[in-house]
Amino acid sequence: MGQKSLISASIPLDRDGVARGHLRIPHSVHDSAYGHIPVPIAVAKRGEGPTLLLTAGVHGDEYEGPLFLYSLMRQLERLDLAGRVIIVPSVNQPAYLAATRTSPIDQINLNRSFPGSRDGTVTQMIAHYVSSELLPLADYAIDMHAGGSSLQYLPTLFAPTWEDGEKKAAVAGLIAAFSPPRVAYFDSLKALDGQDRVFGNVADQNGCHFLTGEFGGGSTVNLAGKAMLEAGVTGVLRHLSMLPQAAPSTAPFPTRHLTISDADLFAFAPAAGIFEPAFALGDELSAGALAGFIHDPTTPWNPPVEVRFKGGGLAICIRTFASVKPGDCLGHLARDIAL
C-alpha cells in the first residue's frame, strides 16, 4: 500500500491485554489549527490465535452494527479470548456523528473509496488506513451494514461467492458458525452498483476472509438485526477457537441460502413522485409482482405509474423515503439457491 498512513492510533494494536482509545485523523482547519478527528477503537489480545477485525459505521446512518460493537467493547475484559479482536464501531466517524451516508467534510462515500489515499481527503485517508494498516493485520473481518436512511432490510448476512476451494470452504465455515436465518451471496469485490472500490475488495487483496450484511435500516435500530449480530459474532469467535466452545443447547436455526445478484430482482423508480409500496419486507413475490405505484403530486388526478419486479423471490429490502426520483432503488428481492 506504499507509504504509512498519516492516521495514528493512541493505543498499541499488538500487545496482550485490552486497550481502548482513538484513531487520530489529522484535520487542520480554520477553527482547529492542530486538530484531529478522534475515531473510537478497541483491541483485545491474549496469546496466540487469529485476528478478527470488526467494523461498522462505514456509512454514518447505520446503527445496528455500532450499537452491538459498543456493547462488545464494554465486555472485553470478561472474554476468555485466544487471539486478537480489533473493533472500530464507527469507521466513518464524521459521517456517523452527522447521521449521513457520506461524510459531511468531503461528501464522499467511504465504501466507494477503497483503497483510499494517504494524502487525500478525510474519507480517503480513512479508506487508506483500513486498507494499509488494519486489514493487513486481520485474518478475518466482519463489516456490519444496514440500509441507512433510504432503505430498510430484512436482517440478512451477506457472503462472497468464490470459485477458489479454500476461500469457499473458509466462508462456508464462517456462515455455519454465524448461523443466520438468511444469507445472501454476492460478488464482494463489487458493490451492488458495480463499483469495485469497496471494503470487500481490499479485504480479499489482503488475504482476509470477509463477511458483511445488512442488519436493518431506515435510520432506526432494528433489534432483531442487532441480536443476529450478537449471536453470529459469538458463533464466529467460537468457530475460530477464539472463545471456548459452548455446550450445544438446541439444533442451529436453519439458514436460508439466497442470491441477490440478478438484475431482475431489483425495482427502480422510472419517474419522480411519491412511492406507494405494494409489498412488505418478508413477502414472497412471484415474477412480475407489483412493487408499487409512483404518484405525480403535480397531476394527482392522473393514474399512478406502476412499477413491477421482473423476477420473483423474498423481499429483503424496501425504500424508506416515499419521495423518489428516477433511478432510486425501491426495493429488491432475493432468490433461493441450492448449494
C-alpha positions in Angstrom: 0.0 0.0 0.0 3.0 2.3 -0.2 3.6 5.0 2.4 2.5 4.6 6.0 -0.9 6.2 6.8 -1.0 9.7 8.4 -3.6 8.3 10.8 -2.2 7.1 14.1 -3.6 5.0 16.9 -3.5 6.2 20.6 -3.2 2.6 21.7 -1.0 -0.3 20.7 -2.6 -2.9 18.4 -0.1 -5.7 19.0 0.2 -6.1 22.8 -1.6 -8.6 25.1 -4.4 -7.2 27.2 -7.3 -4.8 26.5 -6.9 -1.3 25.2 -9.4 1.4 24.3 -8.6 4.7 22.6 -8.9 6.5 19.3 -7.5 6.7 15.8 -6.4 10.3 15.2 -7.1 11.7 11.8 -5.1 14.9 11.2 -7.5 17.7 10.5 -6.1 21.2 10.5 -8.9 23.6 9.7 -9.8 27.2 10.4 -11.1 26.7 13.9 -8.7 24.0 14.9 -5.2 24.6 13.6 -3.6 21.5 15.1 -6.7 19.4 15.4 -7.5 15.8 14.7 -10.7 13.7 14.4 -10.9 11.0 17.1 -12.3 7.7 15.9 -13.0 5.1 18.7 -11.1 1.8 18.6 -10.6 -1.1 21.0 -8.2 -4.1 20.9 -8.3 -7.2 23.0 -5.4 -9.7 22.6 -4.4 -12.8 24.5 -1.8 -15.3 23.5 -1.8 -17.0 20.1 -4.7 -17.1 17.7 -6.2 -15.4 14.7 -7.1 -11.7 14.4 -10.8 -10.8 13.8 -11.5 -7.2 12.6 -15.0 -6.0 13.5 -16.1 -2.8 11.8 -19.3 -0.8 11.4 -20.3 2.8 10.7 -18.7 2.8 7.3 -21.9 4.7 6.4 -22.9 7.1 9.2 -26.7 6.5 9.2 -26.5 2.8 10.1 -26.8 1.8 13.7 -27.2 -1.9 14.5 -23.5 -2.6 14.0 -22.2 0.3 16.1 -24.5 -0.4 19.0 -23.6 -4.1 19.0 -19.9 -3.2 19.0 -20.4 -0.7 21.8 -21.7 -3.5 23.9 -18.8 -5.8 22.9 -16.2 -3.1 23.7 -17.5 -2.9 27.2 -17.2 -6.6 27.8 -13.7 -7.3 26.5 -12.1 -8.0 29.9 -14.6 -10.7 30.5 -13.9 -12.6 27.3 -11.8 -15.8 27.6 -10.1 -14.9 24.4 -7.4 -16.6 22.4 -6.1 -14.3 19.6 -6.9 -10.7 18.8 -10.1 -8.8 18.2 -9.9 -5.2 16.8 -13.1 -3.2 17.0 -13.9 0.1 15.2 -17.6 0.7 15.8 -17.8 3.9 13.6 -15.1 3.8 11.0 -16.5 6.9 9.3 -16.8 8.9 12.5 -17.6 12.3 10.7 -20.5 10.7 8.8 -21.6 8.8 11.9 -21.8 12.0 14.1 -23.7 13.7 11.3 -26.0 10.7 10.7 -25.4 10.8 7.0 -24.3 8.1 4.5 -21.5 10.3 3.2 -19.0 12.4 5.1 -20.1 16.0 5.8 -16.5 17.0 5.4 -15.8 15.9 1.8 -19.2 14.4 0.7 -17.5 11.1 -0.2 -19.0 7.6 0.3 -16.3 5.6 2.2 -17.4 2.3 0.7 -16.7 3.6 -2.8 -13.3 4.9 -1.8 -11.0 1.9 -1.1 -8.1 1.5 -1.1 -8.1 5.3 -0.5 -5.2 7.7 -0.5 -2.7 8.6 2.2 -2.7 12.3 1.1 -6.4 12.5 0.1 -9.4 13.9 1.8 -10.5 12.7 5.3 -12.6 9.9 3.8 -9.8 8.8 1.5 -7.4 8.8 4.4 -9.7 6.6 6.4 -10.0 4.2 3.5 -6.2 4.1 3.2 -5.8 3.4 6.9 -8.2 0.5 6.8 -6.6 -0.9 3.6 -2.9 -0.4 4.6 -3.0 -0.7 8.4 -6.0 -2.7 9.7 -6.7 -5.3 7.0 -3.1 -6.5 6.8 -3.4 -7.4 10.5 -6.6 -9.3 10.1 -7.2 -13.0 9.2 -11.0 -12.4 9.2 -13.2 -9.4 9.0 -16.9 -8.7 9.5 -18.1 -5.3 8.3 -21.6 -4.5 9.5 -24.1 -2.5 7.5 -27.8 -1.6 7.3 -29.9 0.2 4.7 -29.2 3.6 6.1 -31.7 6.4 5.7 -33.1 5.5 2.4 -33.6 1.7 2.7 -34.7 -0.9 5.2 -33.6 -4.5 5.1 -34.8 -7.8 6.5 -31.7 -8.6 8.6 -29.6 -10.7 6.3 -25.9 -11.9 6.4 -24.1 -11.3 3.1 -21.3 -13.6 2.0 -18.9 -13.6 -1.0 -19.1 -16.2 -3.7 -15.8 -17.9 -4.6 -14.6 -20.5 -7.1 -11.4 -21.0 -5.1 -11.9 -24.1 -2.9 -10.0 -22.8 0.2 -11.8 -19.5 0.2 -15.2 -21.2 -0.4 -14.6 -23.6 2.5 -13.5 -20.9 4.9 -16.5 -18.7 4.2 -18.9 -21.7 4.5 -17.5 -22.4 7.9 -18.0 -18.8 9.0 -21.6 -18.8 7.7 -22.4 -22.0 9.5 -20.9 -20.6 12.7 -22.8 -17.3 12.3 -26.0 -19.4 11.8 -28.2 -16.6 10.4 -31.8 -17.1 9.3 -30.8 -15.8 5.9 -27.6 -15.5 4.0 -27.4 -13.8 0.6 -24.4 -14.5 -1.7 -22.9 -11.7 -3.8 -19.8 -10.6 -5.6 -18.0 -9.0 -2.6 -15.4 -7.5 -5.0 -18.0 -5.1 -6.2 -20.9 -3.1 -4.8 -24.4 -3.7 -6.0 -24.0 -0.7 -8.2 -20.9 -2.3 -9.9 -18.1 -0.3 -8.4 -15.1 -2.2 -7.1 -13.7 0.5 -4.6 -15.3 -1.4 -1.7 -14.2 -2.9 1.6 -14.6 -6.5 0.4 -12.2 -6.0 -2.4 -9.4 -4.7 -0.3 -10.1 -7.4 2.3 -9.6 -10.0 -0.4 -6.4 -8.3 -1.6 -5.1 -8.6 1.9 -5.9 -12.3 2.1 -8.6 -11.6 4.7 -11.8 -13.8 4.8 -14.7 -11.4 4.8 -18.4 -11.3 5.8 -20.8 -8.4 5.8 -24.5 -8.0 5.9 -27.5 -5.7 6.1 -29.0 -5.8 9.5 -31.7 -3.2 9.5 -32.0 0.4 8.2 -34.3 3.3 7.9 -32.1 5.3 10.3 -33.6 3.3 13.2 -32.3 0.4 15.3 -33.6 -3.0 14.2 -33.4 -5.1 17.4 -33.7 -8.3 15.5 -30.7 -7.3 13.4 -28.7 -6.3 16.5 -29.5 -9.7 18.2 -28.5 -11.5 15.0 -25.1 -9.8 15.1 -24.5 -10.7 18.8 -25.3 -14.3 18.3 -23.5 -14.5 14.9 -20.2 -12.9 16.0 -20.2 -15.0 19.2 -20.6 -18.1 17.0 -17.8 -17.0 14.7 -15.4 -16.4 17.7 -16.1 -19.9 18.9 -15.7 -21.4 15.4 -12.2 -19.7 15.2 -11.3 -21.1 18.6 -11.0 -17.6 19.9 -13.7 -18.3 22.6 -14.3 -21.6 24.3 -16.9 -23.8 22.7 -20.3 -23.7 24.3 -22.3 -26.8 25.1 -24.9 -27.3 22.3 -28.4 -26.5 23.6 -30.6 -26.7 20.6 -30.2 -27.5 16.9 -28.9 -24.5 15.0 -31.6 -22.4 13.2 -31.8 -23.5 9.6 -30.2 -21.0 7.2 -32.0 -20.0 4.0 -29.4 -19.6 1.2 -30.2 -16.8 -1.3 -28.7 -14.8 -4.2 -29.2 -11.1 -4.9 -27.1 -10.9 -8.0 -29.7 -10.9 -10.7 -30.8 -7.6 -12.2 -34.4 -8.8 -12.3 -34.5 -8.9 -8.5 -34.4 -5.0 -8.3 -37.0 -2.4 -8.8 -36.0 1.2 -9.6 -38.1 4.3 -10.0 -38.8 5.2 -13.6 -40.2 8.6 -12.7 -40.2 11.2 -9.9 -43.1 11.3 -7.5 -44.5 9.7 -4.3 -43.8 5.9 -4.0 -46.6 3.8 -2.6 -45.2 0.3 -2.0 -47.3 -2.8 -2.7 -45.1 -5.2 -0.8 -43.6 -5.5 2.7 -40.3 -6.9 4.0 -40.5 -10.7 4.2 -43.2 -11.1 1.4 -42.7 -13.9 -1.1 -43.3 -12.4 -4.5 -43.8 -14.1 -7.8 -42.2 -13.0 -11.1 -43.8 -9.8 -12.4 -45.3 -8.9 -9.0 -46.3 -5.3 -8.3 -43.6 -3.3 -6.5 -45.8 -0.3 -6.1 -47.1 2.9 -7.6 -45.5 6.3 -8.2 -47.9 9.2 -7.9 -47.3 12.5 -9.6 -48.1 15.2 -7.0 -48.5 17.9 -9.6 -51.2 16.0 -11.5 -52.6 13.7 -8.9 -55.8 13.0 -10.9 -53.7 11.0 -13.4 -53.2 7.3 -12.9 -50.0 6.5 -11.0 -47.1 4.7 -12.7 -47.0 1.0 -11.9 -43.6 -0.5 -11.1 -43.1 -4.3 -11.1 -40.3 -6.7 -10.3 -39.3 -8.7 -13.3 -38.2 -11.7 -11.2 -39.6 -13.2 -8.1 -38.3 -14.0 -4.6 -38.1 -13.0 -1.0 -38.5 -9.2 -0.3 -35.4 -8.3 1.7 -35.2 -4.6 1.0 -37.7 -1.7 0.7 -37.2 2.0 0.3 -37.8 4.2 3.4 -38.5 7.5 1.7 -41.8 8.0 -0.1 -40.4 10.8 -2.3 -38.4 9.3 -5.2 -36.6 10.4 -8.4 -35.7 8.4 -11.5 -33.1 5.7 -10.7 -33.9 5.4 -7.0 -33.9 1.8 -5.7 -37.4 1.0 -4.5 -36.6 -2.5 -3.2 -35.0 -5.8 -4.1 -35.7 -9.4 -3.8 -33.5 -12.5 -3.0 -33.9 -15.8 -4.8 -33.3 -19.2 -3.2 -30.3 -21.1 -4.4 -29.1 -24.7 -3.9 -25.5 -25.1 -2.6 
